[in-house]
């Protein structure tokens, strides 16, 4: 077979698979109408996919005049991906099948020792999840790991991730591939969150979208024209390093980020402690603000003002249609209400601010989306010409509880 014919065959195979993923159960005649491929070509591709156990017969068409036709659908459990949201304090891991059904996640506290300890922890978590779900280990073909910071494809390091030690000095990608025994994709966690919201959450149908996560740290994910913006070094959206809030010329700001120092959890606690003389956890500050504590209310006001400035910076450059707030702190309605109040006082046109619909699952869903797209490319043919992610309609996706 010539190279031209081989490539043509790959794209035909991908077109057939996309038709089955998007519209299964579906007949060969319907696939032909959707793809423009001949019935003979489709029959050959479907026959091979059946032999390889990627698709299966599901029955016959009904409700039509004339002969019925055999219908086909994807075999969901033919392969899986592991989706990981690695945070400074928590790790979430879920397993997704080929139909993008996402199983409920395992959640543990992040090993504070960082580095290889975290790599080994995630490998163990993946093994536990597979065991709980009765999934053969060899069927998990890929892992997508969302981490705070900027993955460096050349060195495998994760830069700008001060909350996880040693990731900036070791080949994280190689360590994960060795520990997990599968292909691994490293991605910024908030980039995954904006993809997740665009697929299943508040950002459905929106091509210009921003996601801001506030918790242990702060980060942003941005989609422009339907495409994820990564930047030259995968550092687009590192909001923590916006040069305001704390002194950007302070050496500590080069490690943590001037903006993160005043908007993330430690900054909020320090602001309250400076005003009240008492150091308490962020949830307690929210509780005290709700009870009328003057210092707690002032702390949340100040945090919301900084976040309004950060959103203004994003809106002035990228003009997103909507900004979605996430993270353990960013999701708090008391904070979002304050941001909505202060934003019009520092920015001239309206910006839609909403809480994440997926909550702590946003990055997991995004990891499933990007992982399944890559797996789809690897298993069923060449990359899509326009680099789009091929996923089933949102209404067909479900979360299932992990088996215990």
Helices and strands as residue ranges (DSSP letters): H 3-23, E 26-27, H 28-35, H 39-51, E 55-60, E 70-74, G 76-78, E 80-86, E 90-97, E 102-103, E 106-109, H 115-132, G 137-139, E 140-147, E 150-151, E 158-159, H 172-180, E 183-188, H 189-200, E 209-214, E 218-224, E 227-228, G 239-241, H 251-255, H 260-263, H 265-276, H 282-290, H 294-318, E 322-326, H 333-343, E 352-355, G 359-361, H 362-380, G 394-396, E 399-400
